[in-house]
Amino acid sequence: MKSYLALAVAGVVSLTACDNKIEANDKNISLAVANYLDKKGELCLDVTEWPLSVSPYNLESKDVAPDTLVAQMEALKKLGLTAEAPGGNDPNDTNPYKPEVVAIRYVLTDAGKKLYREKEVTKYDYSHKTSKKVIEGDLCYGQKKLAKVVNWTTPARAGKWLFVNVTYVYKIDKVADWAKRPELSAAFPSIAENLAEAGKVEKKVLLKLNEQGWDEYDIGFD
């Protein structure tokens, strides 16, 4: 079988055969969006550095808004997911983003550790055009799944690649009970937003055709 690149060069990529994984049809586009959500649709709090170090300024401004750093940690503390630890200089705290002066630290409790998920992600340095794989962890409360594909654009060529822009709606699989608490949504507004948009709000993802079929376009250094 000819490779996709050979087909692209020849300009004879077929878009009509039903059993071809590179075709822009309902089955292939839906599968690509479903795979994209499986890989990147986990719903988490976006708090990836533990222990979480709090500066004196963070502590003083904790009541400025319901979603300040300390307010978020206190909301998790009330649910038994985090606990306070002494501040100061801790040689065991290897967090590279900790403030110069640490007033207090928040650590995960045993209950919090059960919700903690680690995964490998790619970090790009666009100024030097380098990338590296790192392990990031987060507290996660649900998983986006494909509800339906609404539509997609006609495949368009950019350079050697074909792209389609897909409009879809997601649903959420197994939302954790603790994430439904109103006090947590106040501290983490993205929770309420994600839950409210499920099944209702149309989202978009750009897919690129490669030799294996359609996949999310990860800009990388293209």
Summary of the structure (lengths in Angstrom):
residues: 222
radius of gyration: 21.8
end to end distance: 26.5
largest distance: 65.5
contacts: 598
relative contact order: 0.20
helix: 28%
strand: 35%
